[in-house]
Amino acid sequence: MIKKNRKTIVVMALIMLIPVIVGLILWNRLPDRLITHWNAAGEPDGYSGKAFAVFGLNGILFALYAVCIFGMSADPKKTNISTKNFRLVLGTIPLISVFANSITYASALGKEPDVPFYGKLLIAVILIVLGNYIPKMRQSYTLGIRLPWTLASEDNWNRTHRFAGKLWMVCGLIFLAAAFCGFFSNWMYVALLAIMIGLPTLYSYLYYRKHSEK
């Protein structure tokens, strides 16, 4: 799988280096401490030293990128992982890296970006794309909704992923509306996260119970 997608892997890895290069170019203009986290209201609630903001955070994302690559390549069901899904995962992490660093650097330079708007917009795009792709995912141990019932039954897997795909697209549209309408709060993040995880899990279990009784 790595050999087949070598070009994509290299390109995405180079994209992840862009924030580091930009950080080095801006190094003398950056403050010693940078804002690296905001709450749902757009208020800063997390700070990091300059070196960690430029190298450490990007290093963590790069490590996650590598884990995803080798994890999917070592999956016993890797033949079920399509090239599109493999590239989707590879593309998501660099996207988050570029987005997060752009916000961090812009804030450090006094630009005051609208963090809640761009954050919700990014989440909306990711959820809508995932909602479109996840129903097409075949059984694997690294991608998809990996529950005892979905891994034990291909039919359960397919039905759960179709249900989750529709649900996640709806949640993505809610985030999109929230981005442009300006409403949202921390509890709404928690509520939507619970819904996105809880409902597909419950659906899968109930489907398993219904068909195991037969």
N, C-alpha and C positions, 0 to 999 in steps of 0.2 A: 504493500500500500504506500509506503514511503517513497519507493522508487517511482511508482506510477504518478505520484503527486509532487515530485521533487521540485519542479519549477514553482508550483503554487506555494509550497512550504518556504522556499527561499524568498520569494517576492513578499510574502506576508511578514517574514522575519525582518526583512529590510524596512518594511513600513513601520514595524515596531521600534526600529532604531531611530526613526525620524525625530520623535520627541526628545530622545537623549541628545541628538545632534543640536536640535533647537535650544535645548537647555544649556548646552556648552556655549553656543553662540551668545545666549543672553546672560551667561553666568555673572558677569560683573554688574548687570542691571537688576539681577534678582536679589531680594532681601534675604537675610540669613534664615528667616523662618517663613514658610509659605503655607497658605491655607490649602489643605488637601481634602477637606470634607465639609459638606454643608448639610443642614437638615432640610426637611421638606419645605420649610418656609424660606429657604435660601440664606439662612443665617450660618456663618462659619462656626463649626463646632469641633474642628480637628486641624492641628497644625503639624508640620514636619520640618526638619532642618533642610537646608538647600541641597546638600549632597544626597540625602535620602529621597527627597522629592524628585530629583533628576535621575538618580541611578537606582535607588532601592525599590521604589514603587514599580518602575519599569522592569527591574530585575525579577520582581515577584510575578508580574504578568507574563514575562518571557518564560519563567519556570513553569507557570500554568500552561502556557502554550506548548511547551515541550512535553509535559505530562499528558496533555490531550492527544498529541501526535502519537506518542509511544503507547498510550493506553488503547487507542483505537487500533493501532497496528498489531497489538498483542491480543486483541479480543478473539476468543474462540469462535465467535460468529462474525468475524471481520468481513467475510464474503457478503454478508447482508448489509454492510455499510456502503451505501452508494457514494460515488465520487462527489455528487452534489452535496450530500450531507456532510461528507468529510470536509469539503471546502467551506461549507457554511460555518462549521465550528472554527476552522482556521481563520476565517474572515471576521468573526465576531470579536475575538480577543484584540486584534490590532485596531478594530474600530473603537472599542472601549478605551484602549490605550491612547489613541490620538485624541479622542474626545476629552478624556479626563485631564490629559496634560495641557490641552488647549485652554480649558477652563482655568486650570491652576496657574499657567503662565500669564494669561490675560488678567486674572485677578491680581497677581503679583506685580504687574506693571500698571495697576491702577485703572484698568478698563471697566471693572465692575460688571461682569457678564450676568445675564439673567439666568442664573443657575437652575432654578425650578423649571423654567420654560424648556431649556435645552435638555435637562435631565429627563423630564417627562416625555419630551419628543423622542429622545433616544430609546427609552424603554418602550414607547409605543411602536416604533419601527421594528425593534427586535421582536416584540410579542406578535406583531402582525406577520412578520416573516416566518417566525417559528410556527405560528398557527397554520400557515400555509404548507410548511414543510413536514411538520411532525406526523400528520396522518399518513404520509408516504414512507415513514421510517419502518424498516423491518426489524425483527427481533435482534437485539444485541445486548451485551453486558456493559457497554459504555455510553450509548446514546439512547435517548427516549425515556419513557416512564418505566423504570426497572423495579417492578414489584413481584412478589412471589407468584401472583396469579397471572400477570402478563407474561412472565418468563416461562411459565408452565403451559400456557395455552396461546397458540398463535391467534386464534379467534378473539380471545380476551385482549391480547395485545392490540390487534387491529381496531377493535371497537373502542377500547379505551383511548387510543391515540386519535381516532376520529372525533370522539367527544371532546378531548382536551384541545384539539386543534381549533374547534369552533369556540370553545370557552376562552382560549388565550387570545383569539382574534377579537372577541368582544372586549376583553380586558384591555387589549391594545388600543381599541377605539376609545375606551373610557380615558385612558392616559392621554390620547391625542386630543380629546375634547378638553381635558383638564389643562393641557398645555396652553391652549388658545383662550380658554375661558377664565383661567387663573384660579380655579378652585382646586383644592386638595389639602390634605393634612397628613400628619404621620400615621394617624389611626387608619386612614384610607389605604395607605401603602400596606399596612399590616393586614387589613381586611382583604384586599385584593390578592395578596400573597397567600393568605390562608385559603381563599377560594380556589386559586389556581392549583394549589397542591392538594387541598383536601377533597374537592369534588371529584377529580379524576381517580384519586385513591379510593374513595367511597364507591364510585361507579364500578371500578374494577372489582372490588370485593363483592358488591352486590351481584354483579354479573357472574362471578365465580360461584357464589352461594346458590344462585338460581339454577345454574347449569350442573353444579355438582349434585344437587338434590335429584336431578333427573337421571 
